[in-house]
């Protein structure tokens, strides 16, 4: 399954945007698609932070266990999940601008076994819907950031 990226300009300082995007416990209040979050690790957001997220995607509820696998504080972070024969990677990049912050949300999925075939066949049909889901998350978080 190839990846895709969406970009959103947010009229808020990079520090504000970073704080909002990395506040996992607050995501149920900020993301319209997220129904529940259970954070498994204590301490600050960083490599090894793990949580279970339940969200509605494509009209269905899905629950995934996720983990932060890379962090460049204030600049980027990567979260990964494995589910139903696939491995998913979400990366967020934050770039300061004259008016705030540009956020790039990149998503990739790597399928194994029979899911590799299913993914290759379904990806052309799902790509647009997936981009819409990514944009919805960015739009939801932008609203919160710009109010802060």
N, C-alpha and C positions, 0 to 999 in steps of 0.2 A: 504494500500500500504506500504510494508516494505521500509526501507531506504537503502541507500548505501553511501559509502565513497570512495574517491580517495585521494591519497597523492602525492605531488610533492615536490621535493627538489629544492630549488632556491638558486643560488650562489649569494646571496646578504644579507646584514645585516638585522636583524629582524626589525630595525627601518625603513629602506627603504621599506621593504616588507609591513609592516603595513601601511605606508603612501600611497603607491600605491593602496593597496586593499581597503582602506577607502576613497579614493578620488572619490566619486560618479560622480561628474561633469566630470572627466577625463575618465570615463569608455567608452565613445563612441570612444575615440581615442585608447584605449588599448584592448578592447574586440571585436573581429571580429564578434561576434553574436549580439552585442548590436547596435541598430539602432538609438535610442534616449533615453535621460534621462532628466526628469524634476524633480528637487529637490524642495520639498514643504516647507522644514524647513530651517530657517537661523541658523547660528551658527556652532559650531564644531560638528563633527561626534559623535553621542552618542545615548543612549536610547531615542526613540521618533523621531529620524531622519526618515523622510518619503520621498519617491520618486516614480515616475512612470517610469517604464522601458519598452521599446519596443525592443524586440529581435526576431531574427529568430531562431526557434527551430523546428527540424524535417521538415524543408522545409517550415514552415509557420510562419507568423509574429504573435506575441502574445504580448499583453500589460498587465502588472500587476502593481498594487499599492503595494509597499513594505514598511516595517517599521522595524527599528532596535529595537529589544526587549531585548537584553542583550549585555553588553560589559564588557570585562575585558581588559582594555587598553594594547595593545602590545601583548596580549596572545590569545584573541578570541572575536568573535562577532557572533550574531545570527540575521538573518533577516527572517521575516515572511510575507506571503501573503495569501489571500483567493480569490479563483476564481472557478467558475463553480462547486460549491458543494464540493470543496476540500480546505484543509488548508495545505500550504506548509511551511516547515522550512528549511532554509539553515544555516549551521554553519561553520565558518572558525576558525581553531585552528592553531596557529603559535608557532613553537618550534625551539629555536636556536640550531644550530649544529656547528661543527668545521668549516664547509665550507660555512655556510650561514643560511638558514631557511627551515625547513620542514613545508609545509602547508597541512593540512587535510581539505578537503571540504566534509561535510556530508549533505545529503539531505534526508528529509522524507516528506511524504505526507499522510494526513489523509482525507479520503473521507467520505461523508455522503449521506444518501439516496441511490438513484439508482446509483450514482457515486461510491459508495462503492463496488457494485457488478461489475461494469464496470472496476474499478481499479484492483480488485482482478483477474479478467480474463486477463486483458491487461498487468499487471505488468511483468510477465515472458518474454513477448515479448519486452517490453519497457526498461527493466532494463539495457541491454547492450547499447542501444542507449542513455539512460540518462547518464550513466557513461561516454560515449564518449563526451557528451555535457559538463559535469563537467570538464573533462580533458582538453577540448579545452579552457575553461575559465582559468584554472590554467596555461596552456602552454602559452596563450596570455599574461597573467600578468607576468609570469616568464621572458619572453623575455624583457618586459619593465623594470622590476626590475633589471635584469642583465645588462642592458645598462646604468642604472642610475648611 
